[in-house]
Amino acid sequence: MLVTLKEVLGDAQKGRYAVGAFNVNNMEIVQAIIEAAEEQQSPVILQASQGGLKYAGVDYIAAMARLAGEKASVPVVVHLDHGTDFKQIMLCVRNGFTSVMIDGSKYPLEENIEVTKKVVEVAHAVGMSVEGELGKIGGVEDDVKVDEREAAMTDPADAEYFAKETGVDALAISIGTAHGLYKGEPRLDFDRLKNIRAVVDVPLVLHGASGVSDEAIKKAVELGICKINIDTDIRQAFTRGVHAAVKENPDEFDPRKILGPARDEMKNIVATKLKLFGSAGKA
């Protein structure tokens, strides 16, 4: 069933678990995520980045994700990840996404608030949820690139002000994670997370969670993280599946027999994450 981000994260916040948000680029990824969510009886978020939309087309992504959500026996959110372009966000609104993210983190605080409020006003008018971002998360996420030196942790006082001024339904914060592959073990600032949670009522979001230890994820959820983004782990699982299929049968040319194993690898990763996040059995 198709639902909004506000609906699933509201339940997650009350139940003290997190909902997994997985980036989609093609049919096999969508199928893997939905199959895992149904088997685990977990709500799930299908999200597309601006790079993913450029690759597959916003209409293709929306059609696949919406169809999967409508047919699914569990709650499914269709979400734009890291939207930075207002026109792109409006295309997602028109194509039936149930939620969008506006990433104005590159702007000074007041400008970020102004940009985010504009999206909130439009999205809320048509029943969609909005995720905002405060603080700069390092690494690369398709169209969003932040140098390590430019990465900045979220200030709790700014987070309180931002949430109240914008009216966002969820807030992505920076506490030490990064997009893409980690060079070493990421260290999360749990004290900062505690302080933000103490003054911000809306559900909090953790980006760049691929590669973060299970122990750290569990602690982040205990301290109030309600949405966790996973992309790199999915990409790596896809590649492992393709490599294994081609290695086992180098002469294979049937895409179904090459992409099928990749779908199985991704499904296993998604199922593992849903159990780790505590959302299994919460649909």
Buried (B, 14 or more C-beta within 10 A) or exposed (E): EBBBBBBBBBBBBEEEBBBBBBBBBBBBBBBBBBBBBBBBBBBBBBBBBBBBBEBBEBEBBBBBBBEBBEEBEBBBBBBBBBBBEEEBBBBBBEBBBBBBBBBBBBEEBEEBBBBBBBBBEBBBEEEBBBBBBBBBBBBBBBBBEBEEEEBBBBBBEBBBBBBBBBBBBBBBBBBBBBBBEBEEEBEBBBEBBEBBBEEBEBBBBBBBBBBBEEEBBBBBBBBBBBBBBBBBBBBBBBEBBBBBBBEEEEEEEEEEEBBBBBBBBBBBBBBBBBBBBBBBEBB
